């Protein structure tokens, strides 16, 4: 399962880098979103996939019995999702404002404006 996810993550990283190198601002934002998703999948895969019980201690037990899912990568990914949502919202607002003031989403034409 990890081998398949490694190829998927590599494909997502390659697609995101390809989209980041395009001249369109919309494609740049899509590449940024893909980069965030691929980084989240990388963290999730590096933490080893465990199909076990949730990391909850029973009322009668004092320790956690092993097979259980590690909660730390899940917490890191949840934090990364929230941060990437904020970054994408800001980037979309910035891109919308740039498009309204310049009139194009081509990054080369945005560099050459004197406005």
Short mmCIF file of the C-alpha atoms (twelve columns), coordinates in Angstrom:
data_MODEL
# 
_entry.id   MODEL 
# 
loop_
_atom_site.group_PDB 
_atom_site.id 
_atom_site.type_symbol 
_atom_site.label_atom_id 
_atom_site.label_alt_id 
_atom_site.label_comp_id 
_atom_site.label_asym_id 
_atom_site.label_seq_id 
_atom_site.Cartn_x 
_atom_site.Cartn_y 
_atom_site.Cartn_z 
_atom_site.pdbx_PDB_model_num 
ATOM 1   C CA . UNK A 1   0.000   0.000  0.000   1 
ATOM 2   C CA . UNK A 2   2.845   2.392  0.773   1 
ATOM 3   C CA . UNK A 3   4.378   1.772  -2.672  1 
ATOM 4   C CA . UNK A 4   1.171   2.825  -4.393  1 
ATOM 5   C CA . UNK A 5   0.911   5.921  -2.222  1 
ATOM 6   C CA . UNK A 6   4.554   6.768  -2.959  1 
ATOM 7   C CA . UNK A 7   3.817   6.815  -6.692  1 
ATOM 8   C CA . UNK A 8   0.650   8.854  -6.142  1 
ATOM 9   C CA . UNK A 9   2.536   11.358 -3.995  1 
ATOM 10  C CA . UNK A 10  5.324   11.601 -6.577  1 
ATOM 11  C CA . UNK A 11  2.754   12.206 -9.303  1 
ATOM 12  C CA . UNK A 12  1.037   14.889 -7.256  1 
ATOM 13  C CA . UNK A 13  4.353   16.625 -6.533  1 
ATOM 14  C CA . UNK A 14  5.264   16.487 -10.239 1 
ATOM 15  C CA . UNK A 15  1.868   17.855 -11.271 1 
ATOM 16  C CA . UNK A 16  2.068   20.623 -8.695  1 
ATOM 17  C CA . UNK A 17  5.551   21.701 -9.797  1 
ATOM 18  C CA . UNK A 18  4.377   21.653 -13.421 1 
ATOM 19  C CA . UNK A 19  1.380   23.818 -12.542 1 
ATOM 20  C CA . UNK A 20  3.534   26.216 -10.499 1 
ATOM 21  C CA . UNK A 21  5.755   26.813 -13.538 1 
ATOM 22  C CA . UNK A 22  2.866   27.908 -15.792 1 
ATOM 23  C CA . UNK A 23  2.259   31.563 -16.603 1 
ATOM 24  C CA . UNK A 24  -1.387  31.671 -15.576 1 
ATOM 25  C CA . UNK A 25  -2.217  32.844 -12.075 1 
ATOM 26  C CA . UNK A 26  -5.103  30.366 -11.806 1 
ATOM 27  C CA . UNK A 27  -2.812  27.449 -12.681 1 
ATOM 28  C CA . UNK A 28  -0.324  28.710 -10.106 1 
ATOM 29  C CA . UNK A 29  -3.016  28.605 -7.420  1 
ATOM 30  C CA . UNK A 30  -4.070  25.090 -8.460  1 
ATOM 31  C CA . UNK A 31  -0.417  24.021 -8.251  1 
ATOM 32  C CA . UNK A 32  -0.193  25.525 -4.773  1 
ATOM 33  C CA . UNK A 33  -3.240  23.539 -3.665  1 
ATOM 34  C CA . UNK A 34  -1.839  20.328 -5.167  1 
ATOM 35  C CA . UNK A 35  1.458   20.920 -3.391  1 
ATOM 36  C CA . UNK A 36  -0.336  21.202 -0.066  1 
ATOM 37  C CA . UNK A 37  -2.305  18.007 -0.658  1 
ATOM 38  C CA . UNK A 38  0.770   16.069 -1.685  1 
ATOM 39  C CA . UNK A 39  2.677   17.250 1.393   1 
ATOM 40  C CA . UNK A 40  -0.215  16.102 3.589   1 
ATOM 41  C CA . UNK A 41  -0.192  12.685 1.944   1 
ATOM 42  C CA . UNK A 42  3.578   12.487 2.416   1 
ATOM 43  C CA . UNK A 43  3.260   13.130 6.149   1 
ATOM 44  C CA . UNK A 44  0.471   10.579 6.394   1 
ATOM 45  C CA . UNK A 45  2.457   7.924  4.533   1 
ATOM 46  C CA . UNK A 46  5.716   8.572  6.388   1 
ATOM 47  C CA . UNK A 47  3.913   7.910  9.677   1 
ATOM 48  C CA . UNK A 48  3.156   4.333  8.563   1 
ATOM 49  C CA . UNK A 49  -0.398  3.354  7.791   1 
ATOM 50  C CA . UNK A 50  -1.890  1.486  10.740  1 
ATOM 51  C CA . UNK A 51  -5.211  -0.229 10.411  1 
ATOM 52  C CA . UNK A 52  -6.042  -0.750 14.018  1 
ATOM 53  C CA . UNK A 53  -8.088  0.777  16.708  1 
ATOM 54  C CA . UNK A 54  -8.375  4.478  17.360  1 
ATOM 55  C CA . UNK A 55  -5.952  5.914  19.926  1 
ATOM 56  C CA . UNK A 56  -8.478  5.881  22.773  1 
ATOM 57  C CA . UNK A 57  -7.746  4.340  26.171  1 
ATOM 58  C CA . UNK A 58  -10.556 2.210  27.578  1 
ATOM 59  C CA . UNK A 59  -12.075 3.094  30.938  1 
ATOM 60  C CA . UNK A 60  -10.606 -0.012 32.606  1 
ATOM 61  C CA . UNK A 61  -7.106  0.186  31.060  1 
ATOM 62  C CA . UNK A 62  -4.155  2.299  32.133  1 
ATOM 63  C CA . UNK A 63  -2.131  2.151  28.900  1 
ATOM 64  C CA . UNK A 64  -2.861  1.983  25.223  1 
ATOM 65  C CA . UNK A 65  -2.787  -1.502 23.726  1 
ATOM 66  C CA . UNK A 66  -0.938  -1.864 20.458  1 
ATOM 67  C CA . UNK A 67  -2.454  -1.914 17.374  1 
ATOM 68  C CA . UNK A 68  -3.551  1.708  17.455  1 
ATOM 69  C CA . UNK A 69  -3.329  4.598  15.075  1 
ATOM 70  C CA . UNK A 70  -0.739  7.266  15.847  1 
ATOM 71  C CA . UNK A 71  -2.581  10.548 16.573  1 
ATOM 72  C CA . UNK A 72  0.401   12.874 15.970  1 
ATOM 73  C CA . UNK A 73  0.475   12.721 12.129  1 
ATOM 74  C CA . UNK A 74  -3.273  13.160 12.073  1 
ATOM 75  C CA . UNK A 75  -2.969  16.287 14.211  1 
ATOM 76  C CA . UNK A 76  -0.153  17.630 12.017  1 
ATOM 77  C CA . UNK A 77  -2.168  17.057 8.859   1 
ATOM 78  C CA . UNK A 78  -5.257  18.678 10.351  1 
ATOM 79  C CA . UNK A 79  -3.186  21.732 11.272  1 
ATOM 80  C CA . UNK A 80  -1.652  21.813 7.787   1 
ATOM 81  C CA . UNK A 81  -5.120  21.641 6.198   1 
ATOM 82  C CA . UNK A 82  -6.305  24.627 8.224   1 
ATOM 83  C CA . UNK A 83  -3.192  26.645 7.414   1 
ATOM 84  C CA . UNK A 84  -3.362  25.786 3.708   1 
ATOM 85  C CA . UNK A 85  -7.028  26.813 3.657   1 
ATOM 86  C CA . UNK A 86  -6.079  30.227 5.031   1 
ATOM 87  C CA . UNK A 87  -3.198  30.594 2.569   1 
ATOM 88  C CA . UNK A 88  -5.428  29.608 -0.352  1 
ATOM 89  C CA . UNK A 89  -8.155  32.049 0.718   1 
ATOM 90  C CA . UNK A 90  -5.597  34.863 0.897   1 
ATOM 91  C CA . UNK A 91  -4.031  33.864 -2.432  1 
ATOM 92  C CA . UNK A 92  -7.426  33.739 -4.132  1 
ATOM 93  C CA . UNK A 93  -8.344  37.185 -2.813  1 
ATOM 94  C CA . UNK A 94  -4.970  38.537 -3.918  1 
ATOM 95  C CA . UNK A 95  -5.320  36.949 -7.359  1 
ATOM 96  C CA . UNK A 96  -8.834  38.322 -7.773  1 
ATOM 97  C CA . UNK A 97  -7.662  41.813 -6.855  1 
ATOM 98  C CA . UNK A 98  -4.684  41.566 -9.208  1 
ATOM 99  C CA . UNK A 99  -6.924  40.392 -12.040 1 
ATOM 100 C CA . UNK A 100 -9.351  43.266 -11.484 1 
ATOM 101 C CA . UNK A 101 -6.617  45.884 -11.465 1 
ATOM 102 C CA . UNK A 102 -4.512  44.511 -14.349 1 
ATOM 103 C CA . UNK A 103 -7.180  42.797 -16.443 1 
ATOM 104 C CA . UNK A 104 -5.268  39.584 -17.132 1 
ATOM 105 C CA . UNK A 105 -4.071  36.517 -15.265 1 
ATOM 106 C CA . UNK A 106 -0.866  36.132 -17.286 1 
ATOM 107 C CA . UNK A 107 2.068   36.625 -14.934 1 
ATOM 108 C CA . UNK A 108 4.364   37.983 -17.660 1 
ATOM 109 C CA . UNK A 109 1.875   40.730 -18.520 1 
ATOM 110 C CA . UNK A 110 1.449   41.550 -14.830 1 
ATOM 111 C CA . UNK A 111 5.185   42.199 -14.536 1 
ATOM 112 C CA . UNK A 112 5.225   44.689 -17.390 1 
ATOM 113 C CA . UNK A 113 2.392   46.918 -16.161 1 
ATOM 114 C CA . UNK A 114 3.162   50.338 -14.758 1 
ATOM 115 C CA . UNK A 115 -0.032  50.586 -12.695 1 
# 
